[in-house]
Amino acid sequence: MSTRNQSIFLPILAEKQVELFIKREDEIHPFVSGNKFRKLKYNLQEAKNQSYKTLVTFGGAFSNHIVATAVAGKIMGFKTIGIIRGDELAMNFQQTILENPTLHEAHKNGMTFEFVSREIYRNKTSTIFLEELKQKLGDFYLIPEGGTNELAIRGCEEILVAEDSIFDYICCAVGTGGTISGFINASENHQKVIGFPALKEDFLSSEIEKYAKKSNWELQTNFHFGGYAKYNQTLIRFINDFKKETNVLLDPIYTAKMIFGLLEIIKNDGFQKESKILAIHTGGLQGIQGVNQKLQKNNEEIIH
Ligand SMILES: *Cc1c(COP(=O)(O)O)cnc(C)c1O
């Protein structure tokens, strides 16, 4: 399965004489992040091969990965259980489901939840915690937080196709580093892969080095807007303007930060004339509703 590359027309691109295309992985599914489906593909096959009936994974209350696991798990006939950070969410479950669009969508797709305290969540990969889970839930196939493991990276390698070799640069948003590792492995030697972390972390480079088989990549670390799931009015206005100009809707957690950063670099002559750039729209659009709820509460401009 491959998605289309959309040509982007903006005055700044013409002025700097660079070409920008966006690969529309967001079109794989209306709510589910394209890259999260890619990351799950071989994991779910492996779970089937090993005859598991249940998938267990972790995430925050607005996680794209949680929804993707619920939807993909349902399609493939698995029972899915999400271990969710924040035990306060369990106190009034009905209200949580009503108010939280991410958990609502996951719930609608059959996922059940275990809400745990932040402290327990921090130790979620400890042997003791996982043993306790097995006692309670029975045997399961475990998918890590954010879905990143070797099989996930293999799935992400398939996002780039032979025709994409015409590009000089491949750009993407970075969370755990799994998706960019797939791009690095699938890239050609004449290409450079540029990652835009959506969070403030210094462990990312070493995570990517664990999985990436090549060194033709770099991280642009100045565009996280304060950290994971942080944003400001500049970013929200940018999303709305970009939508108006290109008809591409970006998400505020990942892809908007990447495209914002990329256009800043272009403005500052960071790319040679005639450069061909491919930016990957990894999806994440399901997260907009949750962000809009918060913006609305503060009487601020929402994403539309
Ligand atoms: C999770 C996610 C990413 C980051 O992927 P990683 O493999 O964790 O680096 C990028 N974009 C979107 C929309 C995502 O949901």
The ligand as an SDF file (V2000), in Angstrom:
LIG
                    3D

 15 15  0  0  0  0  0  0  0  0999 V2000
    3.4650    8.7680   16.9250 C   0  0  0  0  0  0  0  0  0  0  0  0
    3.5070    9.7560   15.8510 C   0  0  0  0  0  0  0  0  0  0  0  0
    4.7190   10.2360   15.3230 C   0  0  0  0  0  0  0  0  0  0  0  0
    6.0590    9.8280   15.8560 C   0  0  0  0  0  0  0  0  0  0  0  0
    6.3760    8.5120   15.5790 O   0  0  0  0  0  0  0  0  0  0  0  0
    7.5810    7.7910   16.3530 P   0  0  0  0  0  0  0  0  0  0  0  0
    7.7480    6.5100   15.6460 O   0  0  0  0  0  0  0  0  0  0  0  0
    7.1150    7.5890   17.7710 O   0  0  0  0  0  0  0  0  0  0  0  0
    8.7650    8.6760   16.3060 O   0  0  0  0  0  0  0  0  0  0  0  0
    4.6700   11.1600   14.2890 C   0  0  0  0  0  0  0  0  0  0  0  0
    3.4910   11.6050   13.8110 N   0  0  0  0  0  0  0  0  0  0  0  0
    2.3130   11.1810   14.3090 C   0  0  0  0  0  0  0  0  0  0  0  0
    1.0860   11.7290   13.7380 C   0  0  0  0  0  0  0  0  0  0  0  0
    2.2770   10.2360   15.3410 C   0  0  0  0  0  0  0  0  0  0  0  0
    1.0970    9.8360   15.8290 O   0  0  0  0  0  0  0  0  0  0  0  0
  1  2  1  0
  2  3  1  0
  2 14  2  0
  3  4  1  0
  3 10  2  0
  4  5  1  0
  5  6  1  0
  6  7  2  0
  6  8  1  0
  6  9  1  0
 10 11  1  0
 11 12  2  0
 12 13  1  0
 12 14  1  0
 14 15  1  0
M  END
$$$$
